[in-house]
Amino acid sequence: MAARMPAEWARQDWIWIAFPAHAELWEDDLQPAQEQMAAFANAVSEAGQDVRLVVRDEATKAVASKLVSAKVTIEQHPYGDIWIRDTGPLILPDGSGGRRAQGFGFNGWGGKYLLPGDQETGASLAAAGGFAYSRADWILEGGAIETDGTGLVVTTEQCLLNPNRNPHLSREQIEANLQRDCGFDRVLWLGNGLLGDHTDGHVDNLARMVGEGVIAIPVALDDDDPNAATFADARARAEAFGLEVCEIPSAGRMGDDDEVEPASFMNFAVTNGVVVVPTYGSPHDRAAVKAIGALFPDRDVVGLRADAVLTGGGSFHCASQHVPTAA
């Protein structure tokens, strides 16, 4: 069995944060999304952590350099879009006091968005970090798993059991792969993820581990919240598993009547000095930031607008990948 993947709140050496680059993907939201991702990078850097901003080319680097502070390091890597939580490697203990980069197959979230560059992101980041890189023989995205560092992994049936990922693998085989590649010996299977989430229910939009045996799950505060039943089901499963559940306000219904946006405060990024919570102009922004702040009393917690980033399909956690300090 591989050495256990640590919790996100364990000490980190640096964090990679990706910068929006493709005008054809982001259209009118490109500039505001760039500004919001730069604000994320600056907040983490100002809190004292090494930030490595991932850009695609020299033109993107020129734009980014005007938006981020001099404390932020800019690195050039291939990527299709900014969701490096899914296309980048997981940095894991190697069992000998060092670290390794574990890559996985990636098929554009079940064949929805196949973009040039995404297949090269993992190896490129690993090389820049000086980590030995290997790619597992199955498809897994980093946003699909969540851990408290004890060997527990939380995921969703909608994503990991989806036939558009690994149709040849059973639930039991996926559990065995999670143990082999990441050191997980216990799996909490939640059900569905958020409505409108093109990732097919990534857990980092639904539920986050905030302590050993402690999980944060949204609660619907509005009668028209499209995810109320999903949240209630996740809570019931987590409690039946024996976890302590902390409630975080849901962002509520975002988007128009035809298309619900997967806006979630759960897509926060935990770093050494600060927890950055995405906000969307929801009436529950302030309450959510306060509730998440109470879960991390040893860190500053800030809310930053991410509504433009959301138009690309994700938020701060999806667009970053942290590097835990070697044991």
C-alpha positions, -999 to 999 in steps of 0.1 A, spaced: 0 0 0 12 35 -8 20 60 19 -11 79 30 -20 111 13 -19 139 39 -48 163 47 -48 196 29 -43 215 62 -9 197 67 21 219 62 27 229 26 59 239 8 41 258 -20 9 259 -40 5 260 -78 -23 283 -90 -33 283 -126 -40 315 -146 -68 317 -172 -54 321 -207 -78 310 -235 -99 338 -248 -119 313 -268 -129 294 -237 -135 324 -213 -148 349 -238 -159 381 -220 -151 366 -186 -114 362 -194 -101 395 -178 -123 393 -147 -114 356 -142 -77 365 -145 -81 393 -119 -99 369 -95 -72 342 -98 -45 368 -93 -63 380 -62 -63 344 -49 -25 341 -56 -18 374 -39 -38 365 -8 -19 333 -3 15 350 -10 8 379 13 1 353 41 36 341 37 34 310 15 53 303 -17 29 306 -47 38 294 -81 14 309 -107 11 286 -137 8 304 -171 6 290 -206 29 312 -227 48 344 -228 17 365 -236 -2 351 -206 29 357 -184 30 393 -194 -6 398 -183 -2 379 -151 29 398 -141 9 430 -140 -17 415 -117 3 396 -91 28 408 -65 65 404 -69 63 376 -42 45 353 -66 67 331 -88 55 326 -124 61 292 -141 52 283 -176 35 249 -182 13 233 -208 -24 231 -199 -57 231 -217 -75 251 -190 -68 261 -154 -82 231 -136 -49 217 -124 -65 200 -94 -76 174 -119 -49 175 -146 -19 180 -123 -4 153 -101 -11 145 -65 21 151 -44 23 122 -20 48 108 5 71 82 -11 75 61 20 111 70 25 108 106 38 105 122 4 77 129 -20 65 116 -54 41 129 -80 12 105 -87 -5 111 -120 -36 95 -133 -54 92 -166 -75 122 -176 -102 121 -203 -118 156 -200 -143 147 -173 -158 119 -191 -151 131 -226 -168 165 -222 -138 189 -226 -107 174 -243 -82 202 -246 -46 201 -259 -21 204 -231 -40 188 -203 -23 154 -209 11 171 -204 3 192 -173 10 165 -147 45 155 -159 55 192 -164 45 202 -129 63 172 -114 95 180 -133 94 216 -121 90 205 -85 118 179 -88 95 149 -81 96 115 -97 64 111 -117 43 80 -125 9 77 -141 -16 52 -128 -35 30 -152 -70 44 -145 -88 77 -146 -90 99 -115 -93 137 -109 -79 153 -78 -111 172 -72 -130 139 -69 -113 129 -36 -110 144 -2 -91 131 29 -84 139 65 -49 123 64 -59 92 84 -64 69 54 -100 80 49 -111 91 14 -144 107 6 -158 106 -29 -190 104 -48 -207 76 -66 -218 99 -94 -181 106 -103 -160 76 -95 -186 50 -105 -196 69 -137 -192 47 -168 -176 76 -186 -145 73 -164 -136 36 -157 -163 14 -171 -141 -17 -167 -136 -12 -129 -160 -23 -102 -165 -4 -69 -143 -29 -52 -115 -25 -78 -117 13 -75 -113 10 -38 -83 -12 -43 -68 13 -67 -73 41 -42 -55 21 -16 -27 11 -39 -20 45 -54 -29 70 -25 -28 49 7 -65 51 14 -79 22 35 -114 35 41 -139 50 16 -169 71 23 -191 70 -7 -214 100 -10 -241 100 -37 -245 128 -62 -227 161 -65 -240 195 -73 -265 201 -101 -248 216 -131 -214 204 -122 -197 192 -154 -173 171 -134 -201 147 -126 -201 154 -89 -167 163 -77 -166 160 -39 -146 193 -35 -178 211 -44 -199 191 -20 -181 181 11 -147 189 26 -128 173 55 -119 200 80 -104 178 108 -98 142 116 -132 126 114 -149 160 108 -166 169 75 -182 201 64 -213 199 42 -236 227 30 -271 231 42 -298 247 21 -312 279 35 -335 288 6 -367 270 -5 -355 270 -41 -320 256 -35 -315 230 -63 -291 209 -42 -311 206 -9 -318 169 -13 -281 162 -23 -269 180 8 -293 161 31 -282 127 15 -245 136 20 -251 145 56 -270 112 63 -242 91 47 -215 109 66 -232 106 99 -239 69 93 -202 65 85 -194 79 120 -182 114 110 -189 146 128 -208 170 104 -204 207 104 -229 228 84 -219 255 60 -245 277 43 -252 268 7 -247 295 -19 -283 288 -30 -296 289 -66 -271 307 -89 -276 312 -126 -307 316 -147 -337 293 -149 -322 274 -178 -288 266 -163 -280 263 -126 -244 272 -118 -225 248 -94 -216 277 -71 -201 263 -39 -184 277 -9 -169 242 -4 -144 250 -32 -121 268 -7 -84 264 -7 -65 256 25 -30 270 27 -5 275 56 -16 310 66 -49 316 50 -81 297 38 -95 314 7 -132 310 3 -149 317 -31 -178 341 -30 -204 347 -57 -226 376 -47 -249 352 -29 -268 366 1 -250 338 21 -214 349 12 -206 365 45 -222 337 67 -204 310 48 -170 327 52 -177 331 89 -187 295 93 -156 282 75 -134 306 95 -147 290 127 -134 256 114 -98 269 109 -91 290 140 -53 288 134 -56 305 100 -70 337 85 -100 331 64 -109 354 36 -137 355 10 -128 365 -25 -151 369 -55 -150 340 -79 -181 345 -100 -161 350 -131 -140 320 -124 -172 300 -119 -182 307 -155 -154 283 -165 -168 255 -144 -150 256 -111 -134 278 -85 -102 283 -64 -97 247 -52 -102 233 -87 -76 257 -101 -48 250 -77 -27 221 -64 -8 222 -31 25 206 -24 27 191 12 60 194 30 80 161 31 75 141 63 
